[in-house]
Amino acid sequence: AQSERNLRRLGFLRDARVETLPDERPAAEGVDLRVSTFDTWTTAPMLRFAKVGNRVVWTVGASEKNFLGGGQQIEVSRRSDLDRNQTVFSFRDARLFGSRVRAAASFADRSDGRRAELDLLRPFFALSTAWSFRARLESFDQRDPVYAGAERVADLRHVARWVELEAGRAVR
């Protein structure tokens, strides 16, 4: 039952069933498992238009939850809101190269700067998992306008780069 729940939680499977069958080999002492999954359409368009005061804000893009059948998620969008215009690309993989490592990366090219993030995580996924880690990198570069009266007189630049590293070891 837990394996079925884990499979359905992936988001790109509509249903999952795990059945036990008697092992057909002579003198076998085990069971065979039959796993049946049913996928679903996972490409979703993003289209939003609204008027806020005298400004039109909008988002156009697409997201895919099962890129090329591998379970990776990608999103590409172009947005214009009250603060900035931006093009965003993001990628997520719950099992990077078939491992237990989860990966997420995003990049945003903005009218006032850029933002990039990378997150790698190997969680404690079972009671028998001996170790875990997380590495997170983030880079941020943005220009905020400075006004004197009603006139824009300069830009205040914000730059940040940081790394977070975490590690854990199970104590028995």
C-alpha positions in Angstrom: 0.0 0.0 0.0 2.9 2.4 0.8 4.5 1.7 -2.6 1.3 2.5 -4.3 1.0 5.8 -2.4 4.6 6.7 -3.2 4.0 6.0 -6.9 0.8 8.0 -7.0 2.5 10.9 -5.2 4.8 11.4 -8.2 2.2 13.6 -9.9 2.5 12.1 -13.4 0.8 8.8 -12.6 -3.0 8.8 -12.4 -3.1 5.4 -10.6 -0.7 2.7 -9.4 -1.3 -0.8 -8.2 1.0 -3.3 -6.7 -0.2 -7.0 -6.7 1.5 -10.0 -5.2 1.3 -13.2 -7.2 2.5 -16.7 -6.3 5.9 -17.5 -7.7 5.4 -19.9 -10.6 8.8 -21.5 -10.5 9.1 -25.0 -9.0 10.3 -25.0 -5.3 10.1 -21.2 -5.1 9.6 -19.7 -1.7 8.6 -16.2 -2.7 6.1 -14.1 -4.5 6.2 -12.1 -7.7 5.1 -8.5 -7.8 3.1 -7.0 -10.6 3.3 -3.2 -10.7 0.7 -1.5 -12.9 0.8 2.2 -13.5 -1.4 4.5 -15.5 0.0 7.8 -16.5 -1.8 11.1 -17.1 -1.4 14.1 -19.4 1.2 16.3 -17.7 1.8 19.3 -20.0 0.0 22.3 -18.6 -0.2 25.7 -20.4 0.2 28.8 -18.2 -1.9 31.8 -19.4 -2.9 34.6 -17.1 -4.0 38.2 -17.8 -5.2 40.7 -15.2 -5.5 44.5 -14.9 -4.2 46.1 -11.7 -5.0 49.8 -11.7 -3.9 51.1 -15.1 -1.4 48.2 -15.6 -1.8 44.9 -17.3 0.0 42.0 -15.6 0.4 38.7 -17.4 2.0 35.3 -17.5 2.6 33.0 -20.5 4.3 29.7 -20.4 4.1 25.9 -20.0 5.0 23.3 -17.5 5.7 19.6 -17.9 5.6 17.1 -15.0 7.0 14.1 -16.9 9.6 15.4 -19.3 10.5 12.8 -21.9 8.9 10.1 -19.7 11.6 10.3 -17.0 9.6 12.0 -14.2 11.5 15.3 -14.5 9.6 18.6 -14.2 10.3 21.6 -16.3 8.7 25.0 -16.5 9.3 27.9 -18.9 7.4 31.1 -18.5 7.5 34.8 -19.3 5.9 37.2 -16.8 5.2 40.9 -16.5 4.0 42.1 -13.1 4.0 45.3 -11.2 7.6 45.0 -10.2 9.4 43.5 -13.1 9.4 41.5 -16.4 11.1 38.1 -16.2 11.8 34.9 -18.1 11.9 31.9 -15.8 13.3 28.4 -16.5 13.1 25.7 -13.8 13.9 22.0 -13.6 13.2 19.4 -10.9 14.2 15.7 -10.7 13.1 13.6 -7.8 15.7 10.9 -8.7 18.7 12.5 -10.3 20.3 9.9 -12.7 18.3 7.2 -11.0 19.7 7.9 -7.5 18.0 9.0 -4.3 19.2 12.5 -4.8 16.5 15.2 -5.5 17.6 18.1 -7.7 16.0 21.5 -8.4 17.4 24.3 -10.5 16.0 27.6 -11.6 17.1 30.6 -13.5 15.3 33.9 -13.9 16.4 36.7 -16.2 14.7 39.8 -14.9 14.3 43.4 -16.1 16.1 44.4 -12.9 18.7 41.6 -12.6 19.1 37.9 -12.4 18.4 35.1 -9.9 19.8 31.5 -10.0 19.2 28.6 -7.6 20.5 25.0 -7.3 19.4 22.6 -4.6 20.6 19.0 -4.2 19.0 16.8 -1.4 19.4 13.2 -0.3 16.9 12.8 2.5 16.5 10.1 5.1 14.1 8.1 2.9 13.8 5.0 5.2 14.4 4.0 8.7 17.5 2.2 7.5 19.0 5.2 5.7 22.4 5.9 7.3 23.1 9.4 6.0 21.6 12.5 4.4 22.8 15.7 2.8 21.7 18.9 1.3 23.6 21.5 -0.8 22.0 24.7 -1.8 23.6 27.5 -4.0 21.9 30.8 -4.7 23.0 33.8 -6.7 21.0 37.1 -6.7 21.8 40.3 -8.5 19.1 43.1 -8.6 18.9 46.8 -9.2 16.3 48.7 -7.2 15.4 52.3 -8.3 16.1 55.2 -5.9 13.8 58.2 -6.2 14.2 61.8 -5.0 10.9 63.4 -5.0 9.1 61.9 -8.1 12.3 61.5 -10.1 14.4 58.3 -10.5 17.9 59.4 -9.7 19.9 56.2 -9.3 19.8 52.4 -9.0 20.7 50.6 -5.7 22.4 47.3 -6.6 21.9 44.2 -4.4 24.2 41.3 -4.9 24.1 38.1 -2.9 25.7 34.7 -3.3 25.5 32.0 -0.7 26.0 28.3 -0.1 24.3 26.1 2.4 25.6 22.7 3.3 23.9 20.2 5.6 24.8 16.6 6.4 23.3 14.1 8.8 24.3 10.7 10.0 21.8 8.3 11.7 22.6 7.3 15.2 21.7 3.8 16.1 
